[in-house]
Amino acid sequence: MIRTVGVLDHPKIPATGAVAEEISAALRAWGVDVHRAKTWDTPALEKIMPRVDLIIVLGGDGSTLRAARVAAPHGVPVTSVNMGRLGFLSEMTPATWREALARMVAGDYWLEPRIMIRAEVYHNASPPTSAHEALNDIVVSRGTLARLVRTEVFVDGSRLTTYACDGLIVATPTGSTAYALAAGGPILPPTLQNFVLVPIAPHLSLDRPVVLSQGSTVEIIVHTDHQAILTADGQNETMLQHGDRVVVRASAHVAQFARVQPPSYFYRTLMSRLKGEGGDC
């Protein structure tokens, strides 16, 4: 049973605050305790996570990614009301949340696990200089200059190739419908455990995406005479130098999404979004 819920609104989308108030009032009427916070206020999210049984996010996929990354180590499931552009991760809309949440509060829902990805950056010797968790993707790309970066890639210790490109995406199945899709990658069902490598604008090098086996470890060695960057879910940025190593593997944490739609929702949502029926920003 769901007894305590965190309701998160978007600090830059005022409409989410009004809907969050409506949802909070309904939950309290159903006997559920409510904690409110802003999606981008990570310290506030960390504070409420041990207290809640469910997180409800109001916003777009970016907001849901932020919340899911914080919730995953605590084992707290996330659900979201789409008030952004696409809503690949969303379960509800402002018109449908009441029925869906009533079912969740009554225990009529299922949990969809999605793997997360972890990247460790090594500059010279170990230990890693930084580590990053992502639900969508890890991207190693060129910096501000429009010049190629060369990424030498090893999979499970065996050299695959060196990409000369604008960047390289290591995406989860969740991320396969995000940046990786825009770069020409395949669409993977969200419950798979595989990664996909997708080069961005490759030049005279392997130009096909590669789907990796479950449990693979990817090592990327950066070759550049200028600056490169690593981003996690497009939201956290780390500067890279020539010779830096990035090691990417499955995270120990798993994001969980609370669903009331049948599992086939993914394909229905996919076709709806690809036809341009996503919400407004």
Phi and psi in degrees as GROMACS dihedral restraints (atoms count N, CA, C in turn):
[ dihedral_restraints ]
;  ai    aj    ak    al  type     phi  dphi    fc
    3     4     5     6     1   -97.2    20    10
    4     5     6     7     1   116.7    20    10
    6     7     8     9     1  -112.2    20    10
    7     8     9    10     1   -26.4    20    10
    9    10    11    12     1  -135.7    20    10
   10    11    12    13     1   133.2    20    10
   12    13    14    15     1  -132.0    20    10
   13    14    15    16     1   141.5    20    10
   15    16    17    18     1   -99.6    20    10
   16    17    18    19     1   129.2    20    10
   18    19    20    21     1  -114.1    20    10
   19    20    21    22     1   119.4    20    10
   21    22    23    24     1  -114.3    20    10
   22    23    24    25     1   126.9    20    10
   24    25    26    27     1  -111.0    20    10
   25    26    27    28     1   164.9    20    10
   27    28    29    30     1   -91.7    20    10
   28    29    30    31     1   125.9    20    10
   30    31    32    33     1   -66.3    20    10
   31    32    33    34     1   -18.3    20    10
   33    34    35    36     1  -110.5    20    10
   34    35    36    37     1     5.4    20    10
   36    37    38    39     1  -123.1    20    10
   37    38    39    40     1    92.2    20    10
   39    40    41    42     1   -54.5    20    10
   40    41    42    43     1   -32.9    20    10
   42    43    44    45     1   -61.1    20    10
   43    44    45    46     1   -27.3    20    10
   45    46    47    48     1   -67.6    20    10
   46    47    48    49     1   -28.5    20    10
   48    49    50    51     1   -65.6    20    10
   49    50    51    52     1   -40.8    20    10
   51    52    53    54     1   -66.6    20    10
   52    53    54    55     1   -42.5    20    10
   54    55    56    57     1   -67.5    20    10
   55    56    57    58     1   -36.7    20    10
   57    58    59    60     1   -61.6    20    10
   58    59    60    61     1   -37.8    20    10
   60    61    62    63     1   -65.9    20    10
   61    62    63    64     1   -40.6    20    10
   63    64    65    66     1   -63.7    20    10
   64    65    66    67     1   -44.7    20    10
   66    67    68    69     1   -64.0    20    10
   67    68    69    70     1   -43.0    20    10
   69    70    71    72     1   -61.8    20    10
   70    71    72    73     1   -42.1    20    10
   72    73    74    75     1   -64.0    20    10
   73    74    75    76     1   -42.3    20    10
   75    76    77    78     1   -63.8    20    10
   76    77    78    79     1   -43.8    20    10
   78    79    80    81     1   -61.2    20    10
   79    80    81    82     1   -43.7    20    10
   81    82    83    84     1   -63.5    20    10
   82    83    84    85     1   -37.2    20    10
   84    85    86    87     1   -64.1    20    10
   85    86    87    88     1   -27.1    20    10
   87    88    89    90     1   -88.7    20    10
   88    89    90    91     1     5.6    20    10
   90    91    92    93     1    85.1    20    10
   91    92    93    94     1    20.1    20    10
   93    94    95    96     1  -102.6    20    10
   94    95    96    97     1   133.2    20    10
   96    97    98    99     1   -74.7    20    10
   97    98    99   100     1   143.7    20    10
   99   100   101   102     1  -126.7    20    10
  100   101   102   103     1   134.7    20    10
  102   103   104   105     1  -116.7    20    10
  103   104   105   106     1   131.4    20    10
  105   106   107   108     1  -104.2    20    10
  106   107   108   109     1   147.0    20    10
  108   109   110   111     1  -161.6    20    10
  109   110   111   112     1   166.3    20    10
  111   112   113   114     1   -93.4    20    10
  112   113   114   115     1   140.6    20    10
  114   115   116   117     1   -57.8    20    10
  115   116   117   118     1   -36.5    20    10
  117   118   119   120     1   -86.0    20    10
  118   119   120   121     1    -2.9    20    10
  120   121   122   123     1   -90.9    20    10
  121   122   123   124     1    81.2    20    10
  123   124   125   126     1   -58.4    20    10
  124   125   126   127     1   -43.7    20    10
  126   127   128   129     1   -57.8    20    10
  127   128   129   130     1   -38.6    20    10
  129   130   131   132     1   -67.3    20    10
  130   131   132   133     1   -38.6    20    10
  132   133   134   135     1   -64.8    20    10
  133   134   135   136     1   -44.6    20    10
  135   136   137   138     1   -59.6    20    10
  136   137   138   139     1   -34.6    20    10
  138   139   140   141     1   -69.3    20    10
  139   140   141   142     1   -38.5    20    10
  141   142   143   144     1   -87.4    20    10
  142   143   144   145     1   -19.1    20    10
  144   145   146   147     1   -55.1    20    10
  145   146   147   148     1   -43.9    20    10
  147   148   149   150     1   -67.1    20    10
  148   149   150   151     1   -10.4    20    10
  150   151   152   153     1  -101.1    20    10
  151   152   153   154     1   -12.0    20    10
  153   154   155   156     1  -113.7    20    10
  154   155   156   157     1   156.4    20    10
  156   157   158   159     1   -99.2    20    10
  157   158   159   160     1   -14.6    20    10
  159   160   161   162     1  -159.1    20    10
  160   161   162   163     1   144.7    20    10
  162   163   164   165     1  -113.6    20    10
  163   164   165   166     1   130.9    20    10
  165   166   167   168     1  -112.1    20    10
  166   167   168   169     1   121.7    20    10
  168   169   170   171     1  -107.7    20    10
  169   170   171   172     1   131.6    20    10
  171   172   173   174     1  -110.4    20    10
  172   173   174   175     1   118.1    20    10
  174   175   176   177     1   153.8    20    10
  175   176   177   178     1  -152.7    20    10
  177   178   179   180     1  -103.7    20    10
  178   179   180   181     1  -165.6    20    10
  180   181   182   183     1   -64.9    20    10
  181   182   183   184     1   -33.4    20    10
  183   184   185   186     1   -60.6    20    10
  184   185   186   187     1   -42.0    20    10
  186   187   188   189     1   -64.5    20    10
  187   188   189   190     1   -40.9    20    10
  189   190   191   192     1   -65.5    20    10
  190   191   192   193     1   -39.6    20    10
  192   193   194   195     1   -60.3    20    10
  193   194   195   196     1   -45.6    20    10
  195   196   197   198     1   -58.2    20    10
  196   197   198   199     1   -49.3    20    10
  198   199   200   201     1   -65.5    20    10
  199   200   201   202     1   -40.8    20    10
  201   202   203   204     1   -63.8    20    10
  202   203   204   205     1   -37.4    20    10
  204   205   206   207     1   -64.4    20    10
  205   206   207   208     1   -37.1    20    10
  207   208   209   210     1   -76.1    20    10
  208   209   210   211     1   -36.3    20    10
  210   211   212   213     1   -74.8    20    10
  211   212   213   214     1   -32.1    20    10
  213   214   215   216     1   -55.9    20    10
  214   215   216   217     1   -47.0    20    10
  216   217   218   219     1   -63.0    20    10
  217   218   219   220     1   -20.0    20    10
  219   220   221   222     1   -95.2    20    10
  220   221   222   223     1    -5.1    20    10
  222   223   224   225     1    71.1    20    10
  223   224   225   226     1    21.7    20    10
  225   226   227   228     1   -91.9    20    10
  226   227   228   229     1   125.4    20    10
  228   229   230   231     1   -73.1    20    10
  229   230   231   232     1   155.7    20    10
  231   232   233   234     1  -123.3    20    10
  232   233   234   235     1   142.6    20    10
  234   235   236   237     1  -137.2    20    10
  235   236   237   238     1   160.1    20    10
  237   238   239   240     1  -144.8    20    10
  238   239   240   241     1   152.1    20    10
  240   241   242   243     1  -106.4    20    10
  241   242   243   244     1   118.6    20    10
  243   244   245   246     1   -72.5    20    10
  244   245   246   247     1   113.5    20    10
  246   247   248   249     1  -132.1    20    10
  247   248   249   250     1    29.1    20    10
  249   250   251   252     1  -118.6    20    10
  250   251   252   253     1  -151.1    20    10
  252   253   254   255     1   -85.5    20    10
  253   254   255   256     1   -47.2    20    10
  255   256   257   258     1  -111.1    20    10
  256   257   258   259     1   -61.8    20    10
  258   259   260   261     1    79.8    20    10
  259   260   261   262     1    34.9    20    10
  261   262   263   264     1   -59.3    20    10
  262   263   264   265     1   -32.4    20    10
  264   265   266   267     1   -92.3    20    10
  265   266   267   268     1    -8.2    20    10
  267   268   269   270     1   -76.2    20    10
  268   269   270   271     1   151.9    20    10
  270   271   272   273     1  -107.0    20    10
  271   272   273   274     1   -26.0    20    10
  273   274   275   276     1  -136.1    20    10
  274   275   276   277     1   169.2    20    10
  276   277   278   279     1  -124.1    20    10
  277   278   279   280     1   169.6    20    10
  279   280   281   282     1   -59.1    20    10
  280   281   282   283     1   -19.0    20    10
  282   283   284   285     1   -90.7    20    10
  283   284   285   286     1   -15.6    20    10
  285   286   287   288     1  -119.6    20    10
  286   287   288   289     1    -1.1    20    10
  288   289   290   291     1   -64.3    20    10
  289   290   291   292     1   -33.3    20    10
  291   292   293   294     1   -62.3    20    10
  292   293   294   295     1   -48.7    20    10
  294   295   296   297     1   -65.4    20    10
  295   296   297   298     1   -43.2    20    10
  297   298   299   300     1   -64.8    20    10
  298   299   300   301     1   -45.0    20    10
  300   301   302   303     1   -69.5    20    10
  301   302   303   304     1   -33.9    20    10
  303   304   305   306     1   -60.3    20    10
  304   305   306   307     1   -39.9    20    10
  306   307   308   309     1   -66.8    20    10
  307   308   309   310     1   -41.7    20    10
  309   310   311   312     1   -63.9    20    10
  310   311   312   313     1   -44.1    20    10
  312   313   314   315     1   -60.7    20    10
  313   314   315   316     1   -33.7    20    10
  315   316   317   318     1   -80.3    20    10
  316   317   318   319     1    -2.8    20    10
  318   319   320   321     1    90.8    20    10
  319   320   321   322     1     6.6    20    10
  321   322   323   324     1   -93.2    20    10
  322   323   324   325     1    73.9    20    10
  324   325   326   327     1  -155.1    20    10
  325   326   327   328     1   169.1    20    10
  327   328   329   330     1  -131.3    20    10
  328   329   330   331     1   159.4    20    10
  330   331   332   333     1  -106.2    20    10
  331   332   333   334     1   130.6    20    10
  333   334   335   336     1  -108.2    20    10
  334   335   336   337     1   108.7    20    10
  336   337   338   339     1   -80.1    20    10
  337   338   339   340     1   142.2    20    10
  339   340   341   342     1  -134.3    20    10
  340   341   342   343     1   130.3    20    10
  342   343   344   345     1   -67.1    20    10
  343   344   345   346     1   150.5    20    10
  345   346   347   348     1  -113.3    20    10
  346   347   348   349     1   169.1    20    10
  348   349   350   351     1  -126.6    20    10
  349   350   351   352     1   145.4    20    10
  351   352   353   354     1  -127.1    20    10
  352   353   354   355     1   132.9    20    10
  354   355   356   357     1  -120.5    20    10
  355   356   357   358     1   132.1    20    10
  357   358   359   360     1  -115.2    20    10
  358   359   360   361     1   133.7    20    10
  360   361   362   363     1  -104.6    20    10
  361   362   363   364     1   129.1    20    10
  363   364   365   366     1  -117.7    20    10
  364   365   366   367     1   124.4    20    10
  366   367   368   369     1  -113.9    20    10
  367   368   369   370     1   113.1    20    10
  369   370   371   372     1    65.7    20    10
  370   371   372   373     1  -124.6    20    10
  372   373   374   375     1   -85.5    20    10
  373   374   375   376     1   171.3    20    10
  375   376   377   378     1   -74.0    20    10
  376   377   378   379     1   165.1    20    10
  378   379   380   381     1   -79.1    20    10
  379   380   381   382     1   173.9    20    10
  381   382   383   384     1   -61.7    20    10
  382   383   384   385     1   144.0    20    10
  384   385   386   387     1   -81.0    20    10
  385   386   387   388     1   -21.9    20    10
  387   388   389   390     1  -160.9    20    10
  388   389   390   391     1   160.1    20    10
  390   391   392   393     1  -139.5    20    10
  391   392   393   394     1   146.4    20    10
  393   394   395   396     1  -140.8    20    10
  394   395   396   397     1   136.6    20    10
  396   397   398   399     1  -108.7    20    10
  397   398   399   400     1   142.6    20    10
  399   400   401   402     1  -145.7    20    10
  400   401   402   403     1   151.7    20    10
  402   403   404   405     1   -99.9    20    10
  403   404   405   406     1   -32.9    20    10
  405   406   407   408     1   -89.6    20    10
  406   407   408   409     1   -65.2    20    10
  408   409   410   411     1  -163.8    20    10
  409   410   411   412     1   159.6    20    10
  411   412   413   414     1  -112.9    20    10
  412   413   414   415     1   130.3    20    10
  414   415   416   417     1  -125.2    20    10
  415   416   417   418     1   127.1    20    10
  417   418   419   420     1  -107.1    20    10
  418   419   420   421     1   121.2    20    10
  420   421   422   423     1  -147.0    20    10
  421   422   423   424     1   172.5    20    10
  423   424   425   426     1   -67.0    20    10
  424   425   426   427     1   161.1    20    10
  426   427   428   429     1   -85.7    20    10
  427   428   429   430     1  -136.3    20    10
  429   430   431   432     1   -76.1    20    10
  430   431   432   433     1   -23.9    20    10
  432   433   434   435     1   -81.8    20    10
  433   434   435   436     1   140.7    20    10
  435   436   437   438     1   -81.8    20    10
  436   437   438   439     1    66.2    20    10
  438   439   440   441     1  -131.2    20    10
  439   440   441   442     1   149.7    20    10
  441   442   443   444     1   -63.9    20    10
  442   443   444   445     1   150.9    20    10
  444   445   446   447     1  -118.9    20    10
  445   446   447   448     1   140.9    20    10
  447   448   449   450     1  -103.3    20    10
  448   449   450   451     1   125.7    20    10
  450   451   452   453     1  -118.2    20    10
  451   452   453   454     1   112.4    20    10
  453   454   455   456     1   -87.4    20    10
  454   455   456   457     1   123.2    20    10
  456   457   458   459     1  -115.6    20    10
  457   458   459   460     1   132.0    20    10
  459   460   461   462     1  -119.3    20    10
  460   461   462   463     1   137.2    20    10
  462   463   464   465     1  -117.4    20    10
  463   464   465   466     1   118.0    20    10
  465   466   467   468     1    52.9    20    10
  466   467   468   469     1    39.4    20    10
  468   469   470   471     1    86.4    20    10
  469   470   471   472     1    -6.8    20    10
  471   472   473   474     1  -106.4    20    10
  472   473   474   475     1   131.9    20    10
  474   475   476   477     1   -66.2    20    10
  475   476   477   478     1   129.8    20    10
  477   478   479   480     1   -93.5    20    10
  478   479   480   481     1   -63.0    20    10
  480   481   482   483     1  -171.4    20    10
  481   482   483   484     1   175.0    20    10
  483   484   485   486     1  -116.2    20    10
  484   485   486   487     1   120.6    20    10
  486   487   488   489     1   -90.0    20    10
  487   488   489   490     1   131.5    20    10
  489   490   491   492     1  -104.6    20    10
  490   491   492   493     1   108.1    20    10
  492   493   494   495     1  -160.2    20    10
  493   494   495   496     1   177.1    20    10
  495   496   497   498     1   -74.3    20    10
  496   497   498   499     1   -23.9    20    10
  498   499   500   501     1   176.2    20    10
  499   500   501   502     1   171.9    20    10
  501   502   503   504     1  -131.8    20    10
  502   503   504   505     1   128.9    20    10
  504   505   506   507     1  -102.4    20    10
  505   506   507   508     1   130.1    20    10
  507   508   509   510     1  -110.2    20    10
  508   509   510   511     1   107.6    20    10
  510   511   512   513     1  -114.3    20    10
  511   512   513   514     1   148.0    20    10
  513   514   515   516     1   -83.1    20    10
  514   515   516   517     1   172.8    20    10
  516   517   518   519     1   -57.5    20    10
  517   518   519   520     1   -37.3    20    10
  519   520   521   522     1   -60.3    20    10
  520   521   522   523     1   -43.7    20    10
  522   523   524   525     1   -74.3    20    10
  523   524   525   526     1    -9.2    20    10
  525   526   527   528     1   -66.7    20    10
  526   527   528   529     1   -18.2    20    10
  528   529   530   531     1  -101.2    20    10
  529   530   531   532     1    12.0    20    10
  531   532   533   534     1  -109.8    20    10
  532   533   534   535     1  -125.3    20    10
  534   535   536   537     1   -58.3    20    10
  535   536   537   538     1   -39.0    20    10
  537   538   539   540     1   -60.8    20    10
  538   539   540   541     1   -37.1    20    10
  540   541   542   543     1   -66.1    20    10
  541   542   543   544     1   -42.5    20    10
  543   544   545   546     1   -63.6    20    10
  544   545   546   547     1   -27.9    20    10
  546   547   548   549     1   -89.6    20    10
  547   548   549   550     1     6.2    20    10
  549   550   551   552     1    98.2    20    10
  550   551   552   553     1    13.9    20    10
  552   553   554   555     1   -80.3    20    10
  553   554   555   556     1   167.7    20    10
  555   556   557   558     1   -80.4    20    10
  556   557   558   559     1   160.4    20    10
  558   559   560   561     1   -94.5    20    10
  559   560   561   562     1   122.6    20    10
  561   562   563   564     1  -109.2    20    10
  562   563   564   565     1   139.7    20    10
  564   565   566   567     1   -58.0    20    10
  565   566   567   568     1   142.9    20    10
  567   568   569   570     1   -65.8    20    10
  568   569   570   571     1   -21.2    20    10
  570   571   572   573     1   -90.8    20    10
  571   572   573   574     1     0.5    20    10
  573   574   575   576     1   -66.8    20    10
  574   575   576   577     1   164.9    20    10
  576   577   578   579     1  -112.9    20    10
  577   578   579   580     1    12.0    20    10
  579   580   581   582     1   -91.1    20    10
  580   581   582   583     1   157.0    20    10
  582   583   584   585     1  -103.3    20    10
  583   584   585   586     1   161.3    20    10
  585   586   587   588     1  -132.5    20    10
  586   587   588   589     1   134.8    20    10
  588   589   590   591     1   -98.4    20    10
  589   590   591   592     1   126.8    20    10
  591   592   593   594     1  -132.1    20    10
  592   593   594   595     1   113.5    20    10
  594   595   596   597     1   -75.4    20    10
  595   596   597   598     1   147.0    20    10
  597   598   599   600     1  -103.6    20    10
  598   599   600   601     1   117.4    20    10
  600   601   602   603     1    48.5    20    10
  601   602   603   604     1    58.4    20    10
  603   604   605   606     1   -66.9    20    10
  604   605   606   607     1   145.6    20    10
  606   607   608   609     1  -121.9    20    10
  607   608   609   610     1   114.2    20    10
  609   610   611   612     1    51.4    20    10
  610   611   612   613     1    41.8    20    10
  612   613   614   615     1  -149.1    20    10
  613   614   615   616     1   177.9    20    10
  615   616   617   618     1   -50.6    20    10
  616   617   618   619     1   122.0    20    10
  618   619   620   621     1  -115.0    20    10
  619   620   621   622     1    17.4    20    10
  621   622   623   624     1  -111.5    20    10
  622   623   624   625     1   142.1    20    10
  624   625   626   627     1   -67.9    20    10
  625   626   627   628     1   152.6    20    10
  627   628   629   630     1  -126.5    20    10
  628   629   630   631     1   124.2    20    10
  630   631   632   633     1   -91.3    20    10
  631   632   633   634     1   127.9    20    10
  633   634   635   636     1   -99.6    20    10
  634   635   636   637     1   155.4    20    10
  636   637   638   639     1   -66.1    20    10
  637   638   639   640     1   154.6    20    10
  639   640   641   642     1   -56.8    20    10
  640   641   642   643     1   133.7    20    10
  642   643   644   645     1    85.9    20    10
  643   644   645   646     1     6.3    20    10
  645   646   647   648     1   -68.8    20    10
  646   647   648   649     1   151.4    20    10
  648   649   650   651     1  -113.9    20    10
  649   650   651   652     1   129.7    20    10
  651   652   653   654     1  -110.5    20    10
  652   653   654   655     1   128.5    20    10
  654   655   656   657     1  -115.3    20    10
  655   656   657   658     1   128.2    20    10
  657   658   659   660     1  -119.1    20    10
  658   659   660   661     1   122.3    20    10
  660   661   662   663     1  -105.1    20    10
  661   662   663   664     1   125.2    20    10
  663   664   665   666     1   -88.4    20    10
  664   665   666   667     1   127.3    20    10
  666   667   668   669     1  -119.6    20    10
  667   668   669   670     1   113.5    20    10
  669   670   671   672     1  -157.5    20    10
  670   671   672   673     1   150.1    20    10
  672   673   674   675     1  -105.4    20    10
  673   674   675   676     1    13.4    20    10
  675   676   677   678     1  -140.4    20    10
  676   677   678   679     1  -152.4    20    10
  678   679   680   681     1   -97.6    20    10
  679   680   681   682     1   143.1    20    10
  681   682   683   684     1  -124.6    20    10
  682   683   684   685     1   165.8    20    10
  684   685   686   687     1  -136.6    20    10
  685   686   687   688     1   155.5    20    10
  687   688   689   690     1  -116.6    20    10
  688   689   690   691     1   133.6    20    10
  690   691   692   693     1  -124.9    20    10
  691   692   693   694     1   145.3    20    10
  693   694   695   696     1  -116.0    20    10
  694   695   696   697     1   117.1    20    10
  696   697   698   699     1    56.7    20    10
  697   698   699   700     1    24.0    20    10
  699   700   701   702     1    66.9    20    10
  700   701   702   703     1    13.4    20    10
  702   703   704   705     1  -123.4    20    10
  703   704   705   706     1   -22.7    20    10
  705   706   707   708     1  -121.2    20    10
  706   707   708   709     1   128.8    20    10
  708   709   710   711     1  -118.6    20    10
  709   710   711   712     1   135.7    20    10
  711   712   713   714     1  -132.0    20    10
  712   713   714   715     1   132.8    20    10
  714   715   716   717     1   -76.5    20    10
  715   716   717   718     1   140.8    20    10
  717   718   719   720     1  -121.8    20    10
  718   719   720   721     1   151.4    20    10
  720   721   722   723     1  -121.4    20    10
  721   722   723   724     1   167.3    20    10
  723   724   725   726     1   -56.0    20    10
  724   725   726   727     1   130.3    20    10
  726   727   728   729     1    91.7    20    10
  727   728   729   730     1   -10.1    20    10
  729   730   731   732     1   -64.4    20    10
  730   731   732   733     1   146.2    20    10
  732   733   734   735     1  -111.7    20    10
  733   734   735   736     1   138.2    20    10
  735   736   737   738     1  -120.5    20    10
  736   737   738   739     1   120.7    20    10
  738   739   740   741     1  -109.1    20    10
  739   740   741   742     1   122.7    20    10
  741   742   743   744     1  -119.7    20    10
  742   743   744   745     1   130.4    20    10
  744   745   746   747     1  -150.0    20    10
  745   746   747   748     1   173.4    20    10
  747   748   749   750     1   -64.2    20    10
  748   749   750   751     1   140.0    20    10
  750   751   752   753     1   -75.3    20    10
  751   752   753   754     1   156.8    20    10
  753   754   755   756     1   -72.8    20    10
  754   755   756   757     1   -15.3    20    10
  756   757   758   759     1   -97.3    20    10
  757   758   759   760     1   147.6    20    10
  759   760   761   762     1  -125.5    20    10
  760   761   762   763     1   127.7    20    10
  762   763   764   765     1   -78.3    20    10
  763   764   765   766     1   141.5    20    10
  765   766   767   768     1  -123.9    20    10
  766   767   768   769     1   133.4    20    10
  768   769   770   771     1  -114.1    20    10
  769   770   771   772     1   131.2    20    10
  771   772   773   774     1   -83.7    20    10
  772   773   774   775     1   126.8    20    10
  774   775   776   777     1  -127.9    20    10
  775   776   777   778     1   145.7    20    10
  777   778   779   780     1  -115.9    20    10
  778   779   780   781     1   -18.3    20    10
  780   781   782   783     1   -70.5    20    10
  781   782   783   784     1   155.2    20    10
  783   784   785   786     1   -66.5    20    10
  784   785   786   787     1   157.9    20    10
  786   787   788   789     1   -55.4    20    10
  787   788   789   790     1   -23.4    20    10
  789   790   791   792     1   -71.1    20    10
  790   791   792   793     1    -2.5    20    10
  792   793   794   795     1   -54.2    20    10
  793   794   795   796     1   -33.9    20    10
  795   796   797   798     1   -57.9    20    10
  796   797   798   799     1   -45.3    20    10
  798   799   800   801     1   -72.7    20    10
  799   800   801   802     1   -35.8    20    10
  801   802   803   804     1   -65.2    20    10
  802   803   804   805     1   -44.4    20    10
  804   805   806   807     1   -64.8    20    10
  805   806   807   808     1   -41.7    20    10
  807   808   809   810     1   -57.5    20    10
  808   809   810   811     1   -50.5    20    10
  810   811   812   813     1   -67.4    20    10
  811   812   813   814     1   -35.6    20    10
  813   814   815   816     1   -61.9    20    10
  814   815   816   817     1   -44.7    20    10
  816   817   818   819     1   -70.7    20    10
  817   818   819   820     1   -38.4    20    10
  819   820   821   822     1   -68.4    20    10
  820   821   822   823     1   -21.3    20    10
  822   823   824   825     1   -87.0    20    10
  823   824   825   826     1     2.9    20    10
  825   826   827   828     1    82.0    20    10
  826   827   828   829     1    29.0    20    10
  828   829   830   831     1  -101.3    20    10
  829   830   831   832     1    19.1    20    10
  831   832   833   834     1   -70.6    20    10
  832   833   834   835     1   166.2    20    10
  834   835   836   837     1   -74.7    20    10
  835   836   837   838     1   171.4    20    10
  837   838   839   840     1   -82.8    20    10
  838   839   840   841     1   157.2    20    10
